[in-house]
């Protein structure tokens, strides 16, 4: 599985339609499902408007999802790959 943390900012278009943000998040969760993944959104204050945690079968599925999501014009993302403790143990073990 491929897990990512996305730091999200609304575009001008997205903030103008802020009242639809929960509905857009629901639609994004359904879209993630079409790519075999999940997408959990948290609304934040500060330098980012939202933070999301997503899980997909692989990086290609995650990338495809984020491209389709971003193409809607409501947001821009900074997305970071994330590793669980078990995944990190495996990476550390591979270093010898």
Number of C-alpha atoms within 10 A of each C-alpha: 9 16 21 18 19 23 19 21 19 19 14 11 12 18 15 11 13 13 10 11 15 12 11 16 16 14 13 20 17 15 18 24 15 12 17 15 21 19 22 16 18 12 12 13 8 6 9 15 15 18 19 17 18 21 22 21 14 14 15 12 18 22 14 13 23 18 12 13 19 14 11 11 13 19 18 18 19 11 18 12 13 16 14 9 9 9 11 12 11 11 12 10 9 8 6 5
